Amino acid sequence: MTNPAPLDIDYRLAFELAPIGLALSRQRTMVDCNQALCEMFGASREQLLGQSFQILYPSADEYERMGARISPLLGRNGTYADDRIMKRVDGRLKGETFWCHVTGRALRREAPHEAGIWSFEDLSSRRTVRAELTAREREVAAFLMDGLTSKEIGKALGISPRTVEIYRARLMRKYQAHSTPDLVHRLLAG
């Protein structure tokens, strides 16, 4: 039995035509991206390449906190994934926020932000951003949807569980939820 000939795969074409947004990074700066990422964020490749990922976040504060939070996880596991609210860069939807599933892989665990591969999946068709939320409310909401307790959220964000409860109460008011499960349901439903 002979081995079949290896497929001639054009990896550049595969990167370009992937059905999800892809970006290559160095020190949290986009050094390459595919067309799906450009379309998702309403920007051209020229507008994104050489830019910090910060332009994709609703605020500079969220960008900084996210970088600090994921760095140890990338260093430990080499990968990181979550659902978070991102921001469209340009076009008719400029400034619009939307839920996005983000997955990343550090090329070297000992230097997690040195170089990485990131994927972005637009979740807006399944989950919309209905209420105006603060940066911290968005973070707490994302963890609540992942099923974390106040204690776990507090530890992840470096705040007390009581402070998490305050943010949860604000979210419940904004979404007119009657319980935490109702809030999670409303967050997931948009």
Secondary structure, DSSP 8 states (H G I E B T S, - for coil): ----------HHHHHHH-SSEEEEEETTEEEEE-HHHHHHHT--HHHHTT-BGGGGSS-HHHHHHHHHHHHHHHHHHSEEEEEEEEE--SGGGTT-EEEEEEEEEES-TTSTTTEEEEEEEE-TTT----S---HHHHHHHHHHHTT--HHHHHHHHTS-HHHHHHHHHHHHHHTT-SSHHHHHHHHHH-
